[in-house]
Amino acid sequence: MTSQQEYERFVAKFSKTAFDLKAEFEKLSIENQKRFAENMNVLLESYGFSVAFKYLQQNDFRR
């Protein structure tokens, strides 16, 4: 497997996983969606990142 093939395979798996997680996230109550976003931001901030709750609600991972 070439480096490019390895990369493409990973991106395909990641996209599927992200899409599946998005579907599960949408099943949560608004309260638990916000709770998840807040807790995830604490973790992400330790790596220098953050995510907006509004983005989680509106993002379409299939694009």
CNS distance restraints for C-alpha pairs under 8 A (distance, minus, plus):
assign (resid   1 and name CA) (resid   5 and name CA) 6.03 0.50 0.50
assign (resid   1 and name CA) (resid   6 and name CA) 6.39 0.50 0.50
assign (resid   2 and name CA) (resid   6 and name CA) 6.18 0.50 0.50
assign (resid   3 and name CA) (resid   7 and name CA) 6.16 0.50 0.50
assign (resid   4 and name CA) (resid   8 and name CA) 6.12 0.50 0.50
assign (resid   5 and name CA) (resid   9 and name CA) 6.05 0.50 0.50
assign (resid   6 and name CA) (resid  10 and name CA) 6.28 0.50 0.50
assign (resid   7 and name CA) (resid  11 and name CA) 6.21 0.50 0.50
assign (resid   8 and name CA) (resid  12 and name CA) 6.14 0.50 0.50
assign (resid   9 and name CA) (resid  13 and name CA) 6.29 0.50 0.50
assign (resid  10 and name CA) (resid  14 and name CA) 6.02 0.50 0.50
assign (resid  11 and name CA) (resid  15 and name CA) 5.99 0.50 0.50
assign (resid  12 and name CA) (resid  16 and name CA) 6.29 0.50 0.50
assign (resid  13 and name CA) (resid  17 and name CA) 6.13 0.50 0.50
assign (resid  14 and name CA) (resid  18 and name CA) 5.99 0.50 0.50
assign (resid  15 and name CA) (resid  19 and name CA) 6.07 0.50 0.50
assign (resid  15 and name CA) (resid  61 and name CA) 6.92 0.50 0.50
assign (resid  15 and name CA) (resid  62 and name CA) 7.47 0.50 0.50
assign (resid  16 and name CA) (resid  20 and name CA) 6.15 0.50 0.50
assign (resid  17 and name CA) (resid  21 and name CA) 6.07 0.50 0.50
assign (resid  18 and name CA) (resid  22 and name CA) 6.04 0.50 0.50
assign (resid  18 and name CA) (resid  61 and name CA) 6.59 0.50 0.50
assign (resid  19 and name CA) (resid  23 and name CA) 6.41 0.50 0.50
assign (resid  19 and name CA) (resid  60 and name CA) 7.98 0.50 0.50
assign (resid  19 and name CA) (resid  61 and name CA) 5.57 0.50 0.50
assign (resid  19 and name CA) (resid  62 and name CA) 6.73 0.50 0.50
assign (resid  20 and name CA) (resid  24 and name CA) 6.46 0.50 0.50
assign (resid  21 and name CA) (resid  25 and name CA) 5.96 0.50 0.50
assign (resid  22 and name CA) (resid  26 and name CA) 6.20 0.50 0.50
assign (resid  22 and name CA) (resid  61 and name CA) 7.62 0.50 0.50
assign (resid  23 and name CA) (resid  27 and name CA) 6.73 0.50 0.50
assign (resid  24 and name CA) (resid  28 and name CA) 7.02 0.50 0.50
assign (resid  25 and name CA) (resid  33 and name CA) 6.75 0.50 0.50
assign (resid  26 and name CA) (resid  33 and name CA) 7.75 0.50 0.50
assign (resid  26 and name CA) (resid  57 and name CA) 7.50 0.50 0.50
assign (resid  28 and name CA) (resid  32 and name CA) 5.85 0.50 0.50
assign (resid  28 and name CA) (resid  33 and name CA) 5.91 0.50 0.50
assign (resid  29 and name CA) (resid  33 and name CA) 6.14 0.50 0.50
assign (resid  30 and name CA) (resid  34 and name CA) 6.18 0.50 0.50
assign (resid  31 and name CA) (resid  35 and name CA) 6.18 0.50 0.50
assign (resid  32 and name CA) (resid  36 and name CA) 5.96 0.50 0.50
assign (resid  33 and name CA) (resid  37 and name CA) 6.21 0.50 0.50
assign (resid  33 and name CA) (resid  53 and name CA) 7.81 0.50 0.50
assign (resid  34 and name CA) (resid  38 and name CA) 6.11 0.50 0.50
assign (resid  34 and name CA) (resid  53 and name CA) 6.51 0.50 0.50
assign (resid  35 and name CA) (resid  39 and name CA) 6.17 0.50 0.50
assign (resid  36 and name CA) (resid  40 and name CA) 5.91 0.50 0.50
assign (resid  37 and name CA) (resid  41 and name CA) 6.04 0.50 0.50
assign (resid  37 and name CA) (resid  51 and name CA) 7.28 0.50 0.50
assign (resid  37 and name CA) (resid  52 and name CA) 7.35 0.50 0.50
assign (resid  37 and name CA) (resid  53 and name CA) 5.73 0.50 0.50
assign (resid  37 and name CA) (resid  56 and name CA) 7.90 0.50 0.50
assign (resid  38 and name CA) (resid  42 and name CA) 6.59 0.50 0.50
assign (resid  39 and name CA) (resid  43 and name CA) 6.74 0.50 0.50
assign (resid  40 and name CA) (resid  44 and name CA) 6.04 0.50 0.50
assign (resid  40 and name CA) (resid  51 and name CA) 7.96 0.50 0.50
assign (resid  41 and name CA) (resid  45 and name CA) 5.74 0.50 0.50
assign (resid  41 and name CA) (resid  49 and name CA) 7.55 0.50 0.50
assign (resid  41 and name CA) (resid  50 and name CA) 5.16 0.50 0.50
assign (resid  41 and name CA) (resid  51 and name CA) 6.22 0.50 0.50
assign (resid  42 and name CA) (resid  46 and name CA) 6.65 0.50 0.50
assign (resid  42 and name CA) (resid  50 and name CA) 7.97 0.50 0.50
assign (resid  43 and name CA) (resid  47 and name CA) 7.15 0.50 0.50
assign (resid  44 and name CA) (resid  48 and name CA) 6.31 0.50 0.50
assign (resid  44 and name CA) (resid  49 and name CA) 4.86 0.50 0.50
assign (resid  44 and name CA) (resid  50 and name CA) 5.41 0.50 0.50
assign (resid  44 and name CA) (resid  51 and name CA) 7.87 0.50 0.50
assign (resid  45 and name CA) (resid  49 and name CA) 4.83 0.50 0.50
assign (resid  45 and name CA) (resid  50 and name CA) 5.62 0.50 0.50
assign (resid  51 and name CA) (resid  55 and name CA) 7.03 0.50 0.50
assign (resid  51 and name CA) (resid  56 and name CA) 7.57 0.50 0.50
assign (resid  52 and name CA) (resid  56 and name CA) 6.61 0.50 0.50
assign (resid  53 and name CA) (resid  57 and name CA) 6.39 0.50 0.50
assign (resid  54 and name CA) (resid  58 and name CA) 6.25 0.50 0.50
assign (resid  55 and name CA) (resid  59 and name CA) 5.49 0.50 0.50
